[in-house]
Amino acid sequence: MGCGASAKYRETAEEARQKQLEWVAANPLKFNTLAKSYREDREFVLEAVRLNGMVLQTLTVEQREDRELVLEAVRENDGALMHAGRSLLDDREVVLAAVQQNSINFMFASDALRSDRDLASEAVRRDGLTLRFATPLVRSDRSLVLEAISQNGEALEHAADCLRRDKSFVLEAVQRNSNAFNFAARDLRDDSDFLAECVGKNPSVLLRLKSEVRSDKAFIQSLVKTNGACLVYADDQFRHDRDIVYAAVKSDPSALCYAGREFRGDKELVLRAVSQSASSLSGATEDLKRDPNFALEAVKANGEALLYLSSALTSDAEFVEKAGEESPVAKKSADSILGTSSEGENVMKRKKVSLNRQVSYREGEEPE
């Protein structure tokens, strides 16, 4: 055979090899239908798993124990580890590479690796529920379980019983993720005093409680007296309950924006809130914030309230100047609005931040 023919043959063989690789990459389960020369060519196999890690499942037992082949496969495809040889499920680098692709791969690790705290941490930071695959020793590790709970509150269900019964631990867990409350030991979930502690740590725990508890006025009133923000997550009826709303606003003026419209337009209540915090005026009805008589009362109660009135008033220079006469603080607020104060820009930035905090108390729902 001449040199030209030989070169042509080599080119054809290389092209055929490349076509086989492309075909296997698209059809990994067909690998074992290739010619034996391809299937036993380690370099060809290595290229194949780099293109599609699921080729691993069609390889021989010996090939699936080949560390380099398996490592390349799990790096390419997050489902390849389950087809690795048993010895490699005890190889930390191989399992770590697989977990970094998909935390569910932690379940395939050997018992020794599922007891490896650092490896478990890699898994639960990506998906807290992978805690269920860890060994009992790891599931009793407080800091690691808290990592898992931070990612998914339901992870507490898979923690060691001693942690699920531990009041201090559960309090820390619900502070990170209110959903963890549902997976605390039953005796803790049925303890009304402990419920109050949990809500104190994270008011959104209220959403996790039974409806009969959330609709218990005495219980809700006791909560809002110390943490007005609880009104956000209380049963809707309490947004329209005078005792509850007044107690909530007294505890936390910003709770005004979560009250029913009738209270957000209640001059007495709004003035009480404004006297404690000017930004609480953001929660008042628009009608009230554009009422010039009420506006002057609000500014008299708290000079910074001028910053939170309706633009219909704050765009009226004459009104702003008049309101600024109520007090030195009001004068400073007026200057910032009129642009005559060097601190005006910073003051208005603080107003914007405060307004941004006055968000709807439930996703997709605006206050009435």
C-alpha positions as CSV (number, residue, x, y, z in Angstrom):
1,M,0.0,0.0,0.0
2,G,1.5,3.4,-1.0
3,C,2.1,6.3,1.4
4,G,-0.9,8.2,0.0
5,A,-3.2,5.2,0.5
6,S,-1.9,4.7,4.1
7,A,-2.5,8.3,5.0
8,K,-6.0,8.1,3.5
9,Y,-6.7,4.9,5.6
10,R,-5.5,6.6,8.8
11,E,-7.7,9.6,8.1
12,T,-10.6,7.4,7.5
13,A,-10.0,5.4,10.8
14,E,-9.7,8.7,12.8
15,E,-12.9,10.0,11.2
16,A,-14.6,6.7,12.0
17,R,-13.4,6.8,15.6
18,Q,-14.7,10.4,16.0
19,K,-18.1,9.4,14.6
20,Q,-18.3,6.5,17.1
21,L,-17.5,8.9,19.9
22,E,-20.2,11.4,18.8
23,W,-22.7,8.6,18.4
24,V,-22.0,7.2,21.9
25,A,-22.1,10.7,23.4
26,A,-25.7,11.0,22.1
27,N,-26.6,7.3,22.8
28,P,-24.6,6.2,25.9
29,L,-26.5,3.0,26.3
30,K,-25.3,1.8,22.9
31,F,-21.7,1.8,23.9
32,N,-21.7,-2.0,24.4
33,T,-22.8,-2.5,20.8
34,L,-19.5,-1.0,19.5
35,A,-16.7,-3.1,18.2
36,K,-14.6,-4.8,20.9
37,S,-11.6,-2.8,19.7
38,Y,-13.3,0.4,20.8
39,R,-14.8,-1.0,24.0
40,E,-11.3,-2.2,25.2
41,D,-9.5,0.9,24.1
42,R,-9.0,2.8,27.4
43,E,-8.3,6.1,25.7
44,F,-11.4,5.8,23.6
45,V,-13.4,4.9,26.7
46,L,-11.9,7.9,28.6
47,E,-13.0,10.2,25.8
48,A,-16.4,8.7,25.7
49,V,-17.1,9.2,29.5
50,R,-15.8,12.8,29.1
51,L,-18.5,13.4,26.5
52,N,-21.2,11.6,28.4
53,G,-20.7,10.3,31.9
54,M,-23.6,7.8,31.6
55,V,-21.4,5.7,29.4
56,L,-20.1,4.4,32.7
57,Q,-23.2,2.2,33.3
58,T,-22.4,0.1,30.2
59,L,-18.7,-0.6,31.1
60,T,-17.3,-3.7,32.5
61,V,-16.9,-4.3,36.2
62,E,-13.2,-3.7,35.9
63,Q,-13.6,-0.5,34.0
64,R,-16.1,0.8,36.6
65,E,-13.3,0.3,39.2
66,D,-11.0,2.5,37.1
67,R,-10.6,5.6,39.2
68,E,-9.7,8.0,36.4
69,L,-12.6,6.8,34.2
70,V,-15.1,7.1,37.1
71,L,-13.8,10.6,38.1
72,E,-14.2,11.9,34.6
73,A,-17.7,10.4,34.4
74,V,-19.0,11.9,37.6
75,R,-17.6,15.3,36.7
76,E,-19.5,15.2,33.4
77,N,-22.8,13.7,34.6
78,D,-24.4,14.0,38.0
79,G,-26.0,10.6,37.7
80,A,-22.9,8.6,37.0
81,L,-21.8,7.8,40.5
82,M,-24.4,5.2,41.1
83,H,-22.7,3.1,38.4
84,A,-19.2,3.4,39.9
85,G,-17.4,0.3,41.3
86,R,-17.9,-0.3,45.0
87,S,-14.4,0.6,46.0
88,L,-14.8,4.1,44.4
89,L,-17.8,4.8,46.6
90,D,-15.3,4.9,49.4
91,D,-13.0,7.3,47.5
92,R,-13.4,10.8,48.9
93,E,-12.3,12.7,45.8
94,V,-14.6,10.8,43.6
95,V,-17.6,11.2,45.9
96,L,-16.9,14.8,46.5
97,A,-16.8,15.5,42.8
98,A,-20.2,13.8,42.4
99,V,-21.7,15.6,45.4
100,Q,-20.6,19.0,44.0
101,Q,-22.5,18.1,40.8
102,N,-25.6,16.9,42.7
103,S,-25.9,16.6,46.4
104,I,-28.1,13.5,46.1
105,N,-25.0,11.5,45.3
106,F,-24.2,11.6,49.0
107,M,-26.6,8.7,49.3
108,F,-24.3,6.4,47.3
109,A,-21.2,7.1,49.4
110,S,-19.8,4.4,51.7
111,D,-20.7,4.3,55.4
112,A,-17.3,5.7,56.2
113,L,-17.8,8.7,53.9
114,R,-21.4,9.3,55.0
115,S,-19.8,9.8,58.5
116,D,-17.3,12.4,57.1
117,R,-18.5,15.7,58.5
118,D,-16.9,17.9,55.9
119,L,-18.4,15.8,53.0
120,A,-21.8,15.9,54.7
121,S,-21.5,19.6,55.0
122,E,-20.8,19.9,51.2
123,A,-24.0,18.0,50.7
124,V,-26.4,19.7,53.1
125,R,-25.3,23.2,52.1
126,R,-26.6,22.4,48.6
127,D,-29.7,20.4,49.8
128,G,-30.5,20.2,53.5
129,L,-32.6,17.1,53.0
130,T,-29.5,15.1,52.1
131,L,-29.0,15.0,55.9
132,R,-31.2,11.9,55.8
133,F,-28.3,9.9,54.1
134,A,-25.8,10.8,56.8
135,T,-24.9,8.4,59.6
136,P,-26.5,8.8,63.1
137,L,-23.2,10.4,64.3
138,V,-23.4,13.2,61.7
139,R,-27.2,13.7,62.3
140,S,-26.5,14.5,65.9
141,D,-23.9,17.2,65.0
142,R,-25.6,20.4,66.1
143,S,-23.7,22.8,63.8
144,L,-24.0,20.6,60.8
145,V,-27.7,20.0,61.3
146,L,-28.2,23.8,61.6
147,E,-26.4,24.1,58.3
148,A,-28.9,21.7,56.8
149,I,-31.9,23.5,58.4
150,S,-30.7,26.9,57.0
151,Q,-31.0,25.4,53.6
152,N,-34.2,23.5,54.2
153,G,-36.2,23.6,57.4
154,E,-37.6,20.1,56.8
155,A,-34.1,18.8,57.5
156,L,-34.9,18.8,61.2
157,E,-37.0,15.7,60.5
158,H,-33.8,13.8,59.8
159,A,-31.9,15.1,62.8
160,A,-31.1,12.9,65.8
161,D,-34.1,12.7,68.2
162,C,-32.0,14.2,71.0
163,L,-31.8,17.4,68.9
164,R,-35.5,17.4,67.9
165,R,-36.3,17.3,71.7
166,D,-33.7,19.9,72.6
167,K,-35.5,23.3,73.3
168,S,-32.4,25.5,72.8
169,F,-31.5,23.7,69.6
170,V,-35.1,23.9,68.2
171,L,-35.2,27.6,69.1
172,E,-32.0,28.2,67.1
173,A,-33.3,26.1,64.3
174,V,-36.6,28.0,63.9
175,Q,-34.7,31.3,64.1
176,R,-32.9,30.2,60.9
177,N,-35.9,28.6,59.2
178,S,-39.5,28.7,60.6
179,N,-40.4,25.6,58.7
180,A,-38.2,23.6,61.1
181,F,-40.9,24.0,63.8
182,N,-43.1,21.4,62.1
183,F,-40.4,18.8,62.7
184,A,-39.6,19.4,66.3
185,A,-40.6,16.8,68.9
186,R,-44.4,16.7,69.4
187,D,-44.2,17.6,73.1
188,L,-42.4,20.8,72.2
189,R,-44.9,21.7,69.5
190,D,-47.8,21.2,72.0
191,D,-46.2,23.4,74.6
192,S,-47.8,26.9,74.4
193,D,-45.0,28.6,76.3
194,F,-42.5,27.1,73.9
195,L,-44.6,28.2,71.0
196,A,-44.4,31.7,72.2
197,E,-40.6,31.5,72.5
198,C,-40.4,30.2,69.0
199,V,-42.5,33.0,67.6
200,G,-40.4,35.5,69.6
201,K,-37.4,34.2,67.7
202,N,-39.1,34.1,64.3
203,P,-42.6,35.6,64.0
204,S,-43.2,33.6,60.8
205,V,-43.4,30.5,62.9
206,L,-47.1,31.6,63.3
207,L,-47.7,30.4,59.8
208,R,-46.7,26.9,60.8
209,L,-49.1,26.6,63.7
210,K,-52.4,24.9,63.8
211,S,-55.4,27.0,62.8
212,E,-56.9,26.8,66.2
213,V,-53.7,28.3,67.7
214,R,-53.4,31.0,65.2
215,S,-57.1,32.0,65.8
216,D,-56.7,32.1,69.6
217,K,-57.0,35.8,70.5
218,A,-55.5,35.6,73.9
219,F,-52.4,33.8,72.6
220,I,-52.0,36.3,69.7
221,Q,-52.5,39.3,72.0
222,S,-49.8,38.0,74.3
223,L,-47.4,37.7,71.3
224,V,-48.0,41.2,69.8
225,K,-47.6,42.9,73.2
226,T,-43.9,42.0,73.1
227,N,-43.4,41.7,69.3
228,G,-45.7,43.7,67.1
229,A,-44.3,42.2,64.0
230,C,-46.3,39.0,64.8
231,L,-49.3,40.8,63.4
232,V,-47.8,40.1,60.0
233,Y,-48.4,36.4,60.3
234,A,-51.4,36.2,62.6
235,D,-54.8,35.1,61.3
236,D,-56.4,37.8,59.1
237,Q,-59.2,38.5,61.5
238,F,-56.7,40.0,63.9
239,R,-55.7,42.7,61.4
240,H,-59.2,44.1,62.1
241,D,-59.2,43.6,65.9
242,R,-58.8,46.8,67.8
243,D,-57.2,45.2,70.9
244,I,-54.7,43.3,68.8
245,V,-53.8,46.1,66.5
246,Y,-53.4,48.7,69.2
247,A,-51.2,46.3,71.2
248,A,-49.1,45.5,68.1
249,V,-48.5,49.1,67.2
250,K,-47.7,50.0,70.7
251,S,-45.0,47.3,70.7
252,D,-43.8,48.1,67.2
253,P,-45.0,51.1,65.3
254,S,-44.1,49.6,62.0
255,A,-46.8,47.0,62.6
256,L,-49.3,49.7,61.4
257,C,-48.8,48.8,57.8
258,Y,-50.1,45.3,58.4
259,A,-53.3,46.4,60.1
260,G,-56.7,46.6,58.4
261,R,-57.5,49.7,56.4
262,E,-59.8,51.0,59.1
263,F,-56.8,51.2,61.5
264,R,-54.4,52.6,59.0
265,G,-56.8,55.5,58.6
266,D,-57.4,55.8,62.4
267,K,-55.9,59.3,63.3
268,E,-55.4,58.5,67.0
269,L,-53.6,55.2,66.3
270,V,-51.5,56.6,63.5
271,L,-50.4,59.6,65.6
272,R,-49.4,57.2,68.4
273,A,-47.3,55.3,66.0
274,V,-45.8,58.4,64.4
275,S,-44.8,59.8,67.8
276,Q,-42.6,56.7,68.3
277,S,-41.4,56.3,64.7
278,A,-41.9,58.7,61.8
279,S,-41.5,56.0,59.2
280,S,-44.6,54.2,60.6
281,L,-46.6,56.9,58.7
282,S,-45.8,55.0,55.6
283,G,-48.4,52.5,56.7
284,A,-51.2,55.0,57.0
285,T,-53.8,55.4,54.2
286,E,-53.1,57.7,51.4
287,D,-56.2,59.8,52.3
288,L,-54.7,60.4,55.7
289,K,-51.2,61.2,54.4
290,R,-52.6,63.9,52.1
291,D,-54.9,65.5,54.7
292,P,-53.1,68.8,55.5
293,N,-54.7,69.2,58.9
294,F,-53.7,65.7,60.0
295,A,-50.3,66.1,58.4
296,L,-49.5,69.2,60.6
297,E,-50.5,67.1,63.7
298,A,-48.2,64.3,62.6
299,V,-45.3,66.7,62.0
300,K,-46.0,68.3,65.4
301,A,-45.8,64.8,67.0
302,N,-42.6,64.0,65.1
303,G,-40.8,66.4,62.9
304,E,-39.5,63.7,60.6
305,A,-43.0,62.7,59.7
306,L,-42.9,65.4,57.1
307,L,-40.7,63.1,55.0
308,Y,-43.4,60.4,54.9
309,L,-46.4,62.4,53.8
310,S,-48.1,62.2,50.5
311,S,-46.2,63.7,47.6
312,A,-49.3,65.8,47.1
313,L,-48.3,67.7,50.2
314,T,-44.5,67.5,50.0
315,S,-44.5,68.9,46.5
316,D,-46.3,72.0,47.9
317,A,-43.5,74.3,48.9
318,E,-45.8,76.6,50.9
319,F,-47.1,73.7,52.9
320,V,-43.6,72.3,53.5
321,E,-42.4,75.7,54.8
322,K,-45.4,75.9,57.1
323,A,-44.9,72.4,58.4
324,G,-41.2,73.2,59.0
325,E,-42.2,75.8,61.6
326,E,-43.6,73.2,63.9
327,S,-40.1,72.2,65.4
328,P,-36.4,72.3,64.7
329,V,-36.6,68.7,63.5
330,A,-39.5,69.6,61.2
331,K,-37.4,72.5,59.9
332,K,-34.6,70.1,59.1
333,S,-37.0,67.8,57.3
334,A,-38.5,70.7,55.4
335,D,-35.0,71.9,54.3
336,S,-34.2,68.4,53.0
337,I,-37.4,68.3,50.9
338,L,-36.9,71.8,49.6
339,G,-33.2,71.0,48.9
340,T,-31.8,73.7,51.1
341,S,-30.0,71.3,53.5
342,S,-26.6,69.8,52.8
343,E,-28.0,66.6,54.5
344,G,-31.1,66.5,52.4
345,E,-29.9,63.8,50.1
346,N,-28.9,61.5,52.9
347,V,-32.2,62.1,54.7
348,M,-34.2,61.2,51.6
349,K,-32.1,58.1,51.1
350,R,-33.0,57.0,54.6
351,K,-36.7,57.6,53.7
352,K,-36.4,55.4,50.7
353,V,-34.9,52.5,52.7
354,S,-37.6,52.8,55.3
355,L,-40.3,52.8,52.6
356,N,-38.8,49.7,51.0
357,R,-39.1,47.9,54.4
358,Q,-42.8,48.5,54.4
359,V,-43.6,45.5,52.3
360,S,-46.7,43.5,51.9
361,Y,-47.0,40.9,54.7
362,R,-47.8,38.1,52.4
363,E,-46.4,37.3,49.0
364,G,-48.5,38.7,46.2
365,E,-50.9,40.5,48.6
366,E,-51.1,44.3,49.1
367,P,-52.4,45.7,52.4
368,E,-56.0,46.6,52.1
